[in-house]
Amino acid sequence: MSERRMNLRLVYQWLSAVLLFFLWRSVFQQFFGAMLPRLTHLGAAGLRINDRPCECPQCDFSGFWPAGLLARAHRLDVLFNPDAFLAFRHAVFSPAAESVRWFYPPPTLLPVAAISYLPFEAAFWAWSALMVLASAAMLRRAGLSYAVIGLALLSPAALWNFEMGQMGTVMGCLLVGGLLAVETAQREGGALLGLLVIKPQYGILVPFFLAARGRWLGLLAGGLVAGGIVALTTALFGFGVWQAYAHLGVAVSRAVLEAPPNGCNYEKFGVSVFWMLRSFGVGLSFAYFWQTMAIIFALGFGLFTWRRGGLTPVDRMARTVFLSLLATPYGYSDDMVAWSVALAALTERRAWRLGVFDALFWLWPMLCPVIAARTGLVLTPLVVMMALAREEVLGHTA
């Protein structure tokens, strides 16, 4: 390579790094601007509820905490009924609390019921701290460097999770940690992947890929853990929780999925093929058809990836994370923490040589709502396909 080309490449890398730095800095400014007042509320309130849920950042946690209260009281008719759930939140918080519907599968009630024993403000911070610590421990156990772990937990997707009190950080790290661990420690990796039953959209492709690679012990361990969680959920909340979810929760989930454009915040935060097509104005049948095609593509390409030789565990993990985003019809930008981990691991392997695409992909969980708010278009699946194609072109052998 000529000296001129080397100098141009160096300039290109520095410009990409500067772009990444300044845009990432704006993420931190927004994050601290939203979170520091919560510490003030915590100190002034003496761990009481004194701020309007969703006026401060933790919109989703303001649904998790009361859902835990209802689950412990076995008030399932209220939990899965949108109007009754909103009325309960108004009674617990204030009439100003925004509408948050509960449509998560029953295993999600295990962690939210446990955290609801704490007062709301203390529960939010304890929940967030546990999510971060557990995520860091899993990634380190999977063999990732401290640099990758730090970048993952400070990524735009992870910071947005922290603001909302969501579970996307720990779920994404379970996916990454499990995929990496199952290569050498099948039982441990499979057990981590089995925990994804709490939010199953993260792991819908994983069993097929483990089978394709002959990781039967990992598949068995994952199945046992998932089955144990289902059994524990049933034992604590009764079989009626599954009936309530089937009759009410699924209907609410479908209503959220099929909400018309501009009727749901997927127009800003959605990541699925289904929501991308809906943002372009297509009908439900067309969107469902192409989402099905995306699932078939993700499954087929993933099976090929896990059966082929010459790929490192990081390669398989990253491709699986990308394909999982294409496969799920339901997902938001806060579900892209695993994406951030994969990108950091891949960049580290390239000796931290940055390009414009590295910056674009890394910042996308921040950029997608900005772009969608201005255009009304969800473009995340196209970005995911670009990242997948880029890794195929670059390639890496074990």
C-alpha positions as CSV (number, residue, x, y, z in Angstrom):
1,M,0.0,0.0,0.0
2,S,1.4,3.4,-1.0
3,E,2.2,6.1,1.6
4,R,-0.6,8.3,0.2
5,R,-3.2,5.6,0.6
6,M,-2.1,4.9,4.1
7,N,-2.3,8.6,5.0
8,L,-5.8,8.8,3.5
9,R,-6.9,5.8,5.4
10,L,-5.5,7.2,8.6
11,V,-7.4,10.5,8.0
12,Y,-10.6,8.5,7.3
13,Q,-10.2,6.6,10.5
14,W,-9.6,9.7,12.6
15,L,-12.6,11.5,11.0
16,S,-14.8,8.5,11.8
17,A,-13.6,8.5,15.4
18,V,-14.3,12.2,15.7
19,L,-17.8,11.7,14.3
20,L,-18.4,8.9,16.7
21,F,-17.1,10.9,19.7
22,F,-19.2,14.0,19.1
23,L,-22.4,12.1,18.5
24,W,-21.8,9.7,21.3
25,R,-21.2,12.7,23.6
26,S,-24.7,13.9,22.8
27,V,-26.0,10.6,24.0
28,F,-24.3,11.0,27.4
29,Q,-25.5,14.6,27.7
30,Q,-29.1,13.4,27.2
31,F,-28.6,10.5,29.5
32,F,-27.2,12.5,32.4
33,G,-29.7,15.2,31.9
34,A,-32.5,12.7,32.3
35,M,-31.0,10.6,35.1
36,L,-29.5,13.1,37.5
37,P,-32.9,14.5,38.5
38,R,-33.9,11.0,39.5
39,L,-31.1,11.0,42.1
40,T,-32.5,14.3,43.4
41,H,-36.0,12.7,43.6
42,L,-34.5,9.7,45.4
43,G,-32.8,11.8,48.1
44,A,-35.7,14.2,48.5
45,A,-38.4,11.5,48.6
46,G,-36.7,9.2,51.1
47,L,-37.3,6.3,48.7
48,R,-41.0,7.3,48.2
49,I,-42.9,7.9,44.9
50,N,-42.8,11.6,44.3
51,D,-42.4,12.0,40.5
52,R,-44.7,11.3,37.7
53,P,-43.8,8.0,36.0
54,C,-42.8,8.5,32.4
55,E,-42.1,12.2,32.9
56,C,-38.8,10.9,34.2
57,P,-37.1,8.4,32.0
58,Q,-38.2,5.0,33.3
59,C,-41.5,4.6,31.3
60,D,-41.2,0.9,31.1
61,F,-40.2,0.4,34.8
62,S,-43.3,2.3,35.7
63,G,-45.2,-0.6,34.2
64,F,-42.9,-3.3,35.6
65,W,-43.2,-2.3,39.2
66,P,-47.0,-2.2,39.5
67,A,-47.2,-5.4,37.4
68,G,-45.1,-7.0,40.1
69,L,-47.6,-5.9,42.7
70,L,-50.5,-7.3,40.8
71,A,-48.8,-10.6,40.0
72,R,-48.0,-11.1,43.7
73,A,-51.7,-10.4,44.5
74,H,-52.8,-12.8,41.7
75,R,-54.9,-10.0,40.2
76,L,-54.4,-11.2,36.7
77,D,-57.7,-9.8,35.4
78,V,-56.3,-6.3,36.2
79,L,-52.8,-7.0,35.0
80,F,-53.7,-8.1,31.4
81,N,-56.6,-5.7,31.0
82,P,-55.3,-2.4,29.6
83,D,-58.0,-0.2,31.0
84,A,-57.9,-1.8,34.5
85,F,-54.1,-1.8,34.5
86,L,-54.0,1.9,33.7
87,A,-56.6,2.6,36.5
88,F,-54.3,0.7,38.9
89,R,-51.3,2.7,37.9
90,H,-53.3,5.9,38.3
91,A,-54.1,4.8,41.8
92,V,-50.6,3.7,42.7
93,F,-48.8,6.7,41.1
94,S,-51.1,9.6,40.0
95,P,-53.8,10.4,37.5
96,A,-51.1,11.9,35.3
97,A,-49.3,8.5,34.8
98,E,-49.2,7.7,31.1
99,S,-50.8,4.7,29.5
100,V,-48.5,1.6,29.7
101,R,-50.0,-1.8,28.7
102,W,-48.8,-5.1,30.1
103,F,-48.5,-7.8,27.4
104,Y,-45.3,-9.6,28.4
105,P,-45.3,-13.4,28.6
106,P,-45.8,-14.9,32.1
107,P,-42.1,-15.7,32.9
108,T,-41.4,-11.9,32.9
109,L,-43.5,-11.7,36.1
110,L,-40.7,-13.5,38.1
111,P,-38.2,-10.6,38.1
112,V,-40.8,-7.8,38.2
113,A,-42.6,-9.5,41.2
114,A,-39.3,-9.8,43.0
115,I,-38.3,-6.1,42.6
116,S,-41.7,-4.9,43.5
117,Y,-41.0,-5.7,47.2
118,L,-38.9,-2.5,47.3
119,P,-40.3,1.0,47.2
120,F,-40.6,2.4,43.7
121,E,-37.6,4.7,43.6
122,A,-35.3,2.3,45.4
123,A,-36.6,-0.5,43.1
124,F,-35.7,1.4,40.0
125,W,-32.1,2.0,41.1
126,A,-31.6,-1.5,42.5
127,W,-33.1,-3.0,39.3
128,S,-30.8,-0.9,37.1
129,A,-27.7,-1.8,39.1
130,L,-28.4,-5.5,39.1
131,M,-28.9,-5.4,35.3
132,V,-25.6,-3.7,34.7
133,L,-23.6,-5.9,37.1
134,A,-25.2,-9.1,35.8
135,S,-24.5,-8.1,32.2
136,A,-20.9,-7.2,32.9
137,A,-20.3,-10.5,34.8
138,M,-21.9,-12.6,31.9
139,L,-19.8,-10.8,29.2
140,R,-16.6,-11.2,31.2
141,R,-17.4,-14.9,31.9
142,A,-17.8,-15.3,28.1
143,G,-14.2,-14.1,27.6
144,L,-14.9,-10.6,26.3
145,S,-12.4,-7.9,27.1
146,Y,-13.0,-5.1,29.6
147,A,-12.9,-2.7,26.7
148,V,-15.7,-4.5,24.8
149,I,-17.7,-4.8,28.0
150,G,-17.3,-1.1,28.8
151,L,-18.3,-0.1,25.3
152,A,-21.3,-2.4,25.4
153,L,-22.6,-1.0,28.7
154,L,-22.0,2.6,27.6
155,S,-23.6,2.1,24.2
156,P,-26.6,4.2,23.2
157,A,-28.8,1.1,23.4
158,A,-27.7,0.3,26.9
159,L,-28.0,3.8,28.2
160,W,-31.5,4.0,26.8
161,N,-32.3,0.7,28.6
162,F,-31.0,2.3,31.8
163,E,-33.2,5.3,31.4
164,M,-36.4,3.3,30.8
165,G,-35.6,0.6,33.4
166,Q,-35.9,-2.1,30.7
167,M,-34.4,-5.6,30.6
168,G,-32.8,-5.3,27.1
169,T,-29.3,-5.0,28.5
170,V,-29.3,-8.2,30.5
171,M,-31.3,-10.0,27.8
172,G,-28.9,-9.0,25.1
173,C,-25.9,-10.0,27.3
174,L,-27.5,-13.4,28.0
175,L,-27.8,-13.9,24.2
176,V,-24.2,-12.9,23.6
177,G,-22.8,-14.7,26.6
178,G,-24.7,-17.9,25.9
179,L,-23.7,-18.0,22.3
180,L,-20.1,-17.6,23.1
181,A,-20.1,-20.0,26.1
182,V,-22.0,-22.8,24.3
183,E,-19.0,-23.2,22.0
184,T,-16.8,-24.5,24.8
185,A,-19.0,-25.0,27.9
186,Q,-22.3,-26.3,26.5
187,R,-24.2,-26.7,29.8
188,E,-23.3,-23.2,31.0
189,G,-24.0,-21.6,27.6
190,G,-27.2,-23.5,27.2
191,A,-28.4,-22.5,30.7
192,L,-27.8,-18.8,29.9
193,L,-29.7,-19.1,26.6
194,G,-32.6,-20.9,28.5
195,L,-33.1,-17.8,30.6
196,L,-34.2,-16.0,27.4
197,V,-37.6,-17.5,27.9
198,I,-38.3,-14.4,30.0
199,K,-38.3,-12.4,26.8
200,P,-38.4,-15.1,24.1
201,Q,-38.1,-12.9,21.1
202,Y,-34.4,-12.7,21.8
203,G,-33.8,-16.4,21.3
204,I,-36.4,-17.6,18.8
205,L,-33.7,-18.8,16.4
206,V,-31.2,-20.2,18.9
207,P,-32.5,-23.7,19.4
208,F,-32.3,-24.4,15.6
209,F,-28.7,-23.1,15.4
210,L,-27.6,-25.2,18.4
211,A,-29.1,-28.3,16.8
212,A,-27.4,-27.4,13.5
213,R,-24.0,-27.3,15.2
214,G,-24.7,-30.5,17.2
215,R,-24.7,-28.7,20.6
216,W,-27.2,-31.2,22.0
217,L,-26.0,-30.8,25.6
218,G,-26.4,-27.1,25.4
219,L,-29.8,-27.5,23.8
220,L,-30.8,-29.8,26.7
221,A,-29.5,-27.5,29.3
222,G,-31.4,-24.6,27.8
223,G,-34.6,-26.6,27.6
224,L,-34.3,-27.6,31.2
225,V,-33.7,-24.1,32.4
226,A,-36.6,-22.7,30.3
227,G,-38.9,-25.5,31.5
228,G,-37.9,-24.8,35.1
229,I,-38.7,-21.1,34.7
230,V,-42.1,-22.0,33.2
231,A,-42.8,-24.4,36.1
232,L,-41.8,-21.8,38.7
233,T,-44.0,-19.2,37.0
234,T,-46.9,-21.6,37.2
235,A,-46.3,-22.6,40.8
236,L,-46.1,-19.0,42.0
237,F,-48.9,-17.4,40.0
238,G,-51.1,-20.3,39.1
239,F,-52.1,-21.9,35.8
240,G,-54.5,-19.0,35.4
241,V,-51.6,-16.7,34.4
242,W,-51.2,-18.6,31.2
243,Q,-54.9,-18.5,30.5
244,A,-55.0,-14.7,31.2
245,Y,-52.0,-14.2,28.9
246,A,-53.6,-16.4,26.1
247,H,-57.0,-14.6,26.3
248,L,-55.9,-11.0,27.0
249,G,-52.1,-10.6,26.8
250,V,-51.8,-12.0,23.3
251,A,-54.6,-9.7,22.1
252,V,-52.9,-6.7,23.6
253,S,-49.6,-7.7,22.1
254,R,-51.2,-8.0,18.7
255,A,-52.9,-4.7,19.0
256,V,-49.5,-3.0,19.7
257,L,-47.9,-4.9,16.8
258,E,-50.7,-3.9,14.3
259,A,-51.2,-0.3,15.4
260,P,-51.4,1.9,12.4
261,P,-48.4,4.1,11.5
262,N,-48.2,7.2,13.8
263,G,-50.4,5.3,16.3
264,C,-47.5,3.8,18.3
265,N,-43.9,4.8,19.0
266,Y,-42.5,2.0,16.8
267,E,-42.4,4.8,14.2
268,K,-39.4,6.1,16.1
269,F,-38.0,3.1,18.0
270,G,-39.1,0.0,16.0
271,V,-36.5,-2.4,14.6
272,S,-38.5,-5.1,12.9
273,V,-39.1,-5.8,9.2
274,F,-42.8,-5.8,9.9
275,W,-42.7,-2.3,11.4
276,M,-40.4,-1.0,8.6
277,L,-42.9,-2.1,6.0
278,R,-45.8,-0.6,8.0
279,S,-43.9,2.7,8.2
280,F,-43.8,2.7,4.4
281,G,-47.6,2.5,4.3
282,V,-48.1,-1.2,3.3
283,G,-51.0,-3.3,4.6
284,L,-50.9,-5.8,7.3
285,S,-51.0,-8.9,5.0
286,F,-48.1,-7.7,3.0
287,A,-46.1,-6.8,6.1
288,Y,-46.8,-10.2,7.7
289,F,-45.8,-12.0,4.5
290,W,-42.4,-10.2,4.3
291,Q,-41.8,-10.6,8.0
292,T,-42.3,-14.4,7.4
293,M,-39.9,-14.2,4.6
294,A,-37.4,-12.5,6.9
295,I,-37.8,-15.2,9.4
296,I,-37.2,-17.9,6.8
297,F,-34.1,-16.0,5.5
298,A,-32.7,-15.5,9.0
299,L,-33.3,-19.2,9.9
300,G,-31.7,-20.4,6.6
301,F,-28.7,-18.1,6.7
302,G,-28.2,-18.9,10.4
303,L,-28.3,-22.6,9.8
304,F,-25.7,-22.2,7.1
305,T,-23.6,-20.0,9.4
306,W,-23.6,-22.5,12.2
307,R,-22.8,-25.5,10.0
308,R,-20.1,-23.9,8.0
309,G,-16.4,-24.1,8.9
310,G,-13.8,-21.4,9.1
311,L,-15.8,-19.0,11.4
312,T,-14.8,-18.0,14.9
313,P,-17.2,-18.0,17.8
314,V,-17.4,-14.2,17.6
315,D,-18.4,-14.5,13.9
316,R,-21.2,-16.9,14.7
317,M,-22.3,-14.8,17.7
318,A,-22.4,-11.6,15.7
319,R,-24.3,-13.1,12.7
320,T,-26.8,-14.7,15.1
321,V,-27.4,-11.4,16.8
322,F,-28.0,-9.6,13.5
323,L,-30.3,-12.3,12.2
324,S,-32.3,-12.3,15.5
325,L,-33.1,-8.7,14.9
326,L,-34.4,-9.5,11.4
327,A,-36.4,-12.5,12.6
328,T,-38.4,-10.9,15.4
329,P,-41.6,-9.0,14.4
330,Y,-41.5,-7.1,17.7
331,G,-38.5,-5.1,18.8
332,Y,-37.3,-1.6,19.7
333,S,-33.9,0.1,19.6
334,D,-33.4,-0.7,23.3
335,D,-33.3,-4.4,22.1
336,M,-30.1,-3.7,20.3
337,V,-27.6,-4.1,23.2
338,A,-26.5,-7.4,21.9
339,W,-25.9,-5.6,18.6
340,S,-23.7,-3.2,20.4
341,V,-21.7,-6.0,22.1
342,A,-21.2,-7.8,18.7
343,L,-20.1,-4.6,17.0
344,A,-17.6,-3.8,19.7
345,A,-16.2,-7.4,19.7
346,L,-15.8,-7.3,15.9
347,T,-14.1,-3.8,16.0
348,E,-11.7,-5.0,18.6
349,R,-10.7,-7.9,16.4
350,R,-9.9,-5.3,13.7
351,A,-7.5,-3.6,16.1
352,W,-10.0,-0.8,16.7
353,R,-9.7,0.5,13.1
354,L,-12.8,2.6,12.7
355,G,-14.7,3.6,9.6
356,V,-17.9,5.6,8.9
357,F,-19.9,2.4,8.9
358,D,-18.5,1.5,12.3
359,A,-19.8,4.8,13.7
360,L,-23.1,4.5,11.8
361,F,-23.8,1.0,13.1
362,W,-22.7,1.8,16.7
363,L,-24.8,4.9,16.9
364,W,-27.8,3.5,15.1
365,P,-29.9,2.9,18.2
366,M,-29.6,6.7,18.8
367,L,-30.0,7.7,15.1
368,C,-33.0,5.5,14.2
369,P,-35.5,7.4,16.4
370,V,-34.1,10.8,15.1
371,I,-34.4,9.8,11.5
372,A,-37.8,8.1,11.9
373,A,-39.2,11.2,13.7
374,R,-38.2,13.3,10.7
375,T,-39.1,10.9,7.9
376,G,-41.7,8.6,9.5
377,L,-39.7,5.7,8.2
378,V,-38.2,2.7,10.1
379,L,-34.9,1.8,8.5
380,T,-33.3,-0.5,11.1
381,P,-33.6,-3.8,9.1
382,L,-31.7,-2.2,6.2
383,V,-28.9,-1.2,8.5
384,V,-28.8,-4.7,10.0
385,M,-28.6,-6.1,6.5
386,M,-25.7,-3.8,5.7
387,A,-23.9,-4.9,8.8
388,L,-24.5,-8.6,7.9
389,A,-23.3,-8.1,4.4
390,R,-20.2,-6.2,5.6
391,E,-19.1,-9.0,7.8
392,E,-19.6,-11.5,5.0
393,V,-17.5,-9.4,2.7
394,L,-14.8,-8.7,5.2
395,G,-14.8,-12.3,6.4
396,H,-12.6,-13.8,9.1
397,T,-11.3,-17.3,9.5
398,A,-10.5,-19.0,12.8
